[in-house]
């Protein structure tokens, strides 16, 4: 059972979320370039080691680095096995039921809930994306990535990319 009330997103809300997502992605690419320029070294004055799993290490931003921020940032350094789609499958769930099934076989029972859903007036529900049906191309406009193609940052193609 979802402890939160249903959140309906209008087309305008979705457009604003896409814009925010674009801004965050561009900012993260800039941080990634800075990380490369620093020789791939983590600034331990800003980041505190949080967890390590194989060759991948997670860090939490120290409060002294961003005293006005209520939520700390998370930095993960190292390779993740699998493709982007496989990793996102592990993070995003289309329904609370699928989240419970996945949590049961991963033995990961953290509190979780559906945070947003989108309803349309269309009769064919399959054409209306749910949170888990969004892919990178749905949430991130190609504008964010077209600006990065000529730089030394990774390029993630979207559905409308050439």
C-alpha positions in Angstrom: 0.0 0.0 0.0 1.3 3.4 -1.0 1.5 5.8 2.0 1.4 8.8 -0.3 -1.6 10.2 -2.1 -1.7 10.0 -5.9 0.2 12.7 -7.6 -1.1 13.6 -11.1 1.2 15.3 -13.5 -0.1 17.7 -16.1 1.6 18.2 -19.4 3.0 21.6 -18.0 4.3 19.8 -14.9 6.0 17.2 -17.0 7.6 19.9 -19.2 8.9 21.7 -16.1 10.4 18.4 -14.9 12.1 17.8 -18.2 13.6 21.3 -18.1 14.8 20.7 -14.5 16.2 17.3 -15.6 18.1 18.9 -18.5 19.6 21.5 -16.1 20.7 18.8 -13.6 22.2 16.6 -16.4 24.2 19.5 -17.8 25.4 20.5 -14.3 26.5 16.9 -13.6 28.4 16.7 -16.9 30.3 19.8 -15.8 31.1 18.2 -12.5 32.2 15.1 -14.4 34.5 17.1 -16.6 35.9 18.7 -13.4 36.5 15.3 -11.9 38.4 14.3 -15.1 40.5 17.5 -14.9 41.4 16.6 -11.3 42.8 13.3 -12.5 39.7 11.3 -11.4 40.6 12.0 -7.7 37.8 12.5 -5.2 38.0 15.6 -3.0 37.8 14.1 0.4 37.3 17.5 2.0 34.0 17.7 0.1 33.1 14.0 0.1 32.9 11.4 2.8 33.2 7.7 1.9 29.8 6.1 2.5 29.9 2.6 1.0 32.1 0.3 -1.2 31.0 -2.6 -3.4 33.7 -4.2 -5.4 35.4 -1.5 -7.5 32.6 1.0 -7.0 32.7 3.5 -4.1 29.9 5.8 -2.9 30.4 9.1 -1.2 28.1 11.5 0.6 28.7 15.2 0.4 29.9 16.6 3.7 27.5 19.1 5.4 30.3 21.7 5.6 30.5 21.7 1.7 26.9 22.8 1.3 25.5 24.1 4.6 22.3 25.5 3.1 21.4 22.2 1.4 18.9 20.0 3.2 19.7 16.9 1.2 23.3 15.8 0.6 24.5 14.8 -2.8 25.7 11.3 -3.5 28.8 10.6 -5.6 29.5 7.1 -7.0 32.8 6.4 -8.6 33.7 3.2 -10.4 32.2 0.9 -12.9 28.8 -0.6 -12.7 28.2 -4.0 -14.3 25.6 -4.1 -17.0 24.1 -1.6 -19.3 22.3 1.7 -18.4 19.0 0.0 -19.0 19.8 -2.8 -16.6 21.0 -0.4 -13.9 17.9 1.7 -14.3 15.7 -1.4 -14.1 17.2 -2.0 -10.7 16.3 1.6 -9.6 12.9 2.3 -11.2 9.8 0.3 -10.6 6.5 0.7 -12.6 4.3 -0.4 -9.7 4.4 -0.9 -6.0 3.9 -4.6 -6.7 6.9 -4.9 -8.9 9.0 -3.0 -6.4 7.9 -5.5 -3.7 8.8 -8.5 -5.9 12.2 -7.1 -6.8 12.8 -6.2 -3.1 12.0 -9.7 -2.0 14.5 -11.4 -4.3 17.1 -8.8 -3.6 16.4 -8.9 0.1 16.2 -5.1 0.1 13.2 -4.0 2.1 13.7 -0.2 2.3 10.6 2.0 2.5 9.5 2.9 -1.0 6.4 4.3 -2.7 5.2 5.5 -6.1 6.2 9.2 -6.2 4.5 10.2 -9.4 2.3 8.9 -12.2 0.9 10.4 -15.4 -2.6 9.9 -16.6 -4.0 10.8 -20.0 -7.4 10.8 -21.6 -6.3 8.4 -24.2 -8.0 5.0 -24.3 -4.8 3.1 -25.1 -3.0 3.3 -21.7 0.1 1.7 -23.1 0.9 4.9 -25.1 0.9 6.9 -21.9 4.2 6.5 -20.1 4.3 5.5 -16.5 7.4 6.4 -14.4 9.1 3.1 -15.2 8.3 3.3 -18.9 10.3 6.6 -19.2 13.7 6.0 -20.7 16.6 8.5 -20.9 15.1 9.8 -24.1 11.8 10.5 -22.5 13.0 12.5 -19.5 16.0 14.3 -21.0 15.4 16.4 -24.1 17.9 16.0 -26.8 18.8 19.7 -26.4 20.8 18.8 -23.3 23.0 16.3 -25.1 23.3 18.2 -28.4 25.3 20.8 -26.5 27.8 18.2 -25.3 28.6 16.3 -28.5 31.7 18.3 -29.4 33.1 18.0 -25.9 35.0 15.3 -24.0 31.8 14.2 -22.2 30.0 10.9 -22.8 27.1 11.1 -25.3 23.9 9.4 -24.4 21.6 9.2 -27.5 18.0 9.9 -27.2 15.1 8.7 -29.5 15.3 11.8 -31.7 19.1 11.9 -31.9 20.6 11.6 -35.4 
